[in-house]
Amino acid sequence: MDTVTLGSLEVSRFLLGSNPFSGFAHQTPEASAEMVHYYTVARIKETLRQAEALGITALVARADNHIIRTLMEYRDEGGALKWIAQTCPGVGPTEKVARMAIDGGAGAVFIHGGVMDHAFANDDFDDPLKGIERMREAGLPVGIAGHNPDVHTWAEENLDLDFYMCSYYNAAHRDKSAELQSGMAEWFHDADRQRMAETIRGLSKPAIHYKVMAAGRNDPAEALGFAARAMRPTDAVCVGVFTRDKPDMLAEDVRLFGEAWARRSDAG
């Protein structure tokens, strides 16, 4: 599998996401609960090892105690995936969570998309800027996530970053709360996906394309085909999997993306 570079960190172009590991289905509270019950630490580690076998070299995951503990066990057992850590507003201020990520062995850290959406909506960037300063002091590659394309346009003009995490869907407005609340209404519109793809083309640093499946609503072949066409040579894609009913889901997604990327490359 080919690679991209996020600052000083080299990772595979296909990255494993982790929303299902933490019970973020972005569908219904019941679906989220099913993911929590299914993804025991043992099953998470099994999925990480499967990712390694498929040529994936990095995981995108929250910097919370659950993930940090799981990754500690995984590494103690010989696991080699690099960790691109996401800050979590529910855990604490961004600076605190950034410190947890650094201490937990992250290879890169980015600001939670809801935090950036919320900061942009309220024109108050004090919290994320403190987190970015902490990451820079640690010498790690630094990024931001965002669901609102305007967040990335603002960051391009105002921040010195190593990468962007770009959600294809602006599925819930974060004006009042940075963190998505259970049961909050979400929407997934094709127009949002197209607008984010257009925004990415104007960014000067690599972008990780995420939420490409619209949380399971999109056909995988269509979704990964769109992502492959929208991605620049410097970009990566992040995909989470819920393997309870389809154990080979990750292998299939890697195959579908690989085929789509090859078609894109062949087309020039």
Secondary structure, 3 states (H helix, E strand, C coil): CCEEEECCEEEECEEECCHHHHCCCCCCHHHHHHHHHHCCHHHHHHHHHHHHHCCCCEEEEECCHHHHHHHHHHHHCCCCCEEEEECCCCCCCHHHHHHHHHHCCCCEEEECHHHHHHHHHHCCCHHHHHHHHHHHHHCCCEEEEECCHHHHHHHHHHCCCCEEEEECCCCCCCCCCCCCCCCCCCCCCHHHHHHHHHHHCCCCCCEEEECCCCCCCCCHHHHHHHHHHHCCCCCEEEECCCCCCCCCHHHHHHHHHHHHHHHHHHHC
